Amino acid sequence: MDYYYNYEPGRLRIRTPYLHNNPQNAAAFEKNLRELRGILTVETNPLTGSALLHFDEKIISRDQLIGFLEKNRYFILSEAKTSDEVIEQATEKVLDVVEKVVVDSVDGGIGED
């Protein structure tokens, strides 16, 4: 499982192997995050390994929050993909398939009698 993050002001969604298929880790993660000053809500999904954090940026910044996640080994920013990178990779895969279908059809694989 890859690390992933998406940030909007006051909202951070992450995906991390730490949470993936591990309800005990998810419970500990939620408990620790809820004790952090400035955290408004914490939602985890162990099935997907994701967490959605809402926070007050007047109290804790995005960088401070990510620093906390890294310090506690929940998340590694340098290994994380952004939503734009995930979309780009998915698009490249789709285009590869489309290219193969088009090349096969031009080479006589589809529609020839």
C-alpha positions in Angstrom: 0.0 0.0 0.0 1.2 3.5 -0.9 1.1 6.6 1.2 -1.3 9.3 -0.1 -2.5 12.7 1.0 -4.9 15.4 0.0 -5.0 18.7 1.7 -7.5 21.5 1.7 -7.5 24.2 4.3 -8.6 22.7 7.6 -8.8 19.2 6.1 -6.3 16.5 5.5 -7.0 13.0 4.1 -4.2 10.5 4.3 -3.8 6.8 3.3 -1.2 4.9 5.2 0.0 1.3 5.7 -0.1 1.9 9.4 -4.0 1.9 9.3 -4.5 -0.6 6.5 -6.4 -3.7 7.7 -5.5 -2.9 11.3 -8.4 -1.8 13.6 -6.1 -1.7 16.7 -3.8 0.8 15.0 -6.7 2.8 13.8 -8.1 3.0 17.4 -4.7 4.1 18.7 -4.3 6.6 15.9 -7.7 8.2 16.6 -7.0 8.4 20.3 -3.7 10.1 19.8 -4.9 12.5 17.2 -8.0 13.5 19.3 -5.7 14.5 22.1 -3.8 16.8 19.8 -4.7 20.5 20.3 -6.5 21.9 17.3 -7.9 18.6 16.0 -11.7 18.9 15.4 -12.6 15.4 14.0 -10.8 12.2 13.2 -12.3 9.5 11.0 -10.4 6.3 10.1 -11.2 3.5 7.7 -8.9 0.5 8.5 -10.3 -1.3 5.4 -8.8 1.3 3.1 -6.0 2.5 5.4 -7.3 6.1 5.3 -8.0 8.8 7.8 -9.8 12.1 7.4 -8.7 14.9 9.8 -10.4 18.2 10.3 -8.4 20.7 12.2 -8.3 24.4 13.2 -5.4 26.0 11.3 -5.4 28.8 13.8 -4.2 26.3 16.3 -2.2 23.7 14.3 -0.9 24.1 10.8 -0.8 21.5 8.1 3.0 21.2 8.4 2.7 20.7 12.2 0.1 18.1 11.8 2.1 16.2 9.2 5.2 16.5 11.4 3.2 14.9 14.2 2.1 12.1 11.9 5.7 11.5 10.8 7.1 11.7 14.3 4.7 9.0 15.4 5.5 6.9 12.3 1.9 7.0 11.1 2.8 8.6 7.8 5.8 9.4 5.5 5.3 12.5 3.5 8.3 12.0 1.2 6.7 8.7 0.1 3.2 10.0 -0.3 1.4 10.7 -3.6 -1.0 13.5 -4.1 -4.4 13.2 -5.6 -3.1 14.8 -8.8 -0.4 12.1 -9.0 -2.9 9.3 -8.4 -5.2 10.7 -11.2 -2.2 11.1 -13.5 -1.2 7.4 -13.0 -4.7 6.2 -13.5 -5.0 8.2 -16.7 -1.8 6.8 -18.0 -3.0 3.3 -17.4 -6.3 4.0 -19.2 -4.5 5.6 -22.2 -2.2 2.5 -22.4 -5.2 0.2 -22.7 -6.9 2.5 -25.2 -3.7 2.6 -27.3 -3.5 -1.2 -27.3 -7.1 -1.5 -28.4 -6.6 1.0 -31.2 -3.4 -0.6 -32.4 -5.0 -4.0 -32.3 -8.0 -2.8 -34.3 -5.8 -1.1 -36.9 -3.7 -4.3 -37.3 -6.9 -6.2 -38.1 -7.9 -7.5 -34.7 -11.3 -5.9 -34.7 -14.1 -5.5 -37.3 -12.5 -7.3 -40.3 -14.6 -9.6 -42.3 
